[in-house]
Amino acid sequence: MSTASRRTLRFVQDRWLSTGIRWPCQQKPQASIPNWRHHSTAAPAALEISGKTYQTDSWTNVPPSVLALVPRRLHTQSSHPVSLTRALIESRFPSPTYANYNDLFPVVTVAENFDSLGFPADHPGRNRSDTYYINKDTVLRTHTSAHEAEIFRRNASEGYTIGADVYRRDAIDRSHYPVFHQMEGSRMWDRRKVPGGDVAKAVWDDLSKIPKHNLQVEDPNPTVHPERNPLQADHHSIEEVEAIAAHLKRSLEGVVVELFSKARQAAAASNTLEVSTEEPLKVRWVEAYFPFTSPSWELEVFWQGDWLEVLGCGVTKQDLLINAGVPDQLGWAFGVGLERVAMILFSIPDIRLFWSRDERFLSQFTDTQNINRFRSFSKYPASYKDVSFWLRSTSSAAGGGLRTNAQDFHENDVMEIVREVGGDLVEDVRLFDEFQHPTSGRKSICYRINYRSLERTLTNKETNELHEKVREDLVQKLGVEMR
């Protein structure tokens, strides 16, 4: 797959990070190769995760550095920006209407993570290049929706929210991390339980109980459009969807009020607010495509002079509810990436900071009633180093004889090796150059690695040692040839 295609897919996936649901299939699937491709030694016979033991096999690809983060659970950590963001959103969805789930275990089956949501067998999200496999049948969840079918099936409340840590192999930069946090929510109505079976009337009645707000809302498009935002005509009437969409939008507009009113107060207190606190907050609804809701929308907020996407949402696809055994229910769902929102609210510039144990960071967020903007405690110098290598051709092995030729090379393999060696001492890794030899056809790639600690100045000796280890591991584990 070309670099441009990988970047396009990453953009699409980033949009889904904000939804908390899942990413659409926008890429030609790569073959899933069941070998220990990302490690030069055999996988351990078993992995222990939070006291539970799992047998490994040829699909196992989760590294120790990621497993070490499983117990951290930032979304439940007191006085942490991720947890504070979750709590603020959750406050808009109170019991008993909504059940709030924040303790769901991150190890799930392939069936729960993919099959229950209708992922086709060749969907790229199933690839080991994207997902951390414990074994062939078990993964670290890639989205909170891995628990969706179970909660729908449990049918314990009319609505729910899920806050959870999720795991994906991804790029290294200031906005991506292999572990991040999502929140999703849903509200359902049951045709068998609403008075007279009139879902639309029941939804409008429930909408009247939601407090109104003073947001300035732009919503120029019709609720449904036959091409851009279609009605699920086999399952829903237009009257039902009009009511559900209105309830969804009022509910989520209330989330914006809760989050950004506090953020505006914090910005004003730090003299960084670009508009008057008296000016109404502005939001707009944008038609969107998500594979498991229709019609669908993104909610954007005008913040500090720019429109920012906050979350994705829509009317839940009825097939999901039918497959979960609750065919008489219908309603809405939303999803949001907690780090994405917390970085905006708290003005946090680098996603690695969320994982810091430095009191200079953590002590800034002890006020759980307000949003305090992050105050940088230092900016340490960067150390840039390039690593350039040939991919092996199909006819000659460059190193360890592993399957890492130009056809099956994946950028996430490089990211995983750099992350495992450098950890949070690596700020970002960027593709710097590509070259294909005109005669042999072999492909050369160069990445630029930025080593920079958030907490101290790295010495030349440290960065040189880290970089040499990266070079060694690229040869040993991916079979490339250094230039």
Disulfide bonds with the S-S distance in Angstrom:
none
